[in-house]
Amino acid sequence: MVDIRDTQIAGIALARRATIATRNLRHFAGLNVAVVSPWGEDELTDT
């Protein structure tokens, strides 16, 4: 289940054609939005 706050962030990013930069990659898994970890992590984290 995706948190409403993450859904709102994803919606804003999609509307603006932006990429989300976060360590919480797992929060956006399954959403059709570009996500990148600026810390260079490839695996999904929940911190």
N, C-alpha and C positions, 0 to 999 in steps of 0.2 A: 504494500500500500504506500502510495506516495503522499507525503505531507502537503497540505494545501499551500504552504509557503513556498515549497520547492516548485509546485505547479505554477504558482504565480511568477516566480523568477524565470522559469522556463518559458512561460507565455510572453513575458516582456522581451526575453532574449530572441525568441522566434519573431516577434513583431518588429524588432529592430535589426533582425538578421545579424545578431551578435553571438559571440562565443562566451560561454560561462567559464570563468576561471575559479576553481575550487578544489580543495582537498577531498571533499565529500562526493567523489565521483559516483558512488553507489546511489546517492539520493536522486540522481538524474538518469540512472540506467533505465532503459525502457521508454524514455521520453525522446521524442524526435527533435533533439536539440544538440548543438555542438558543445562539447565540454572538454576542457583541458585542465590538467593539473600543472600549475606554474612551478611546482616543486619537483617536477620530472618523474612523478610516480606513474607507473603503468598499471598497477593493480588497483582494484577498487578498495577504498578505505572508508571507515566509518568514524573518523575523528573530527 
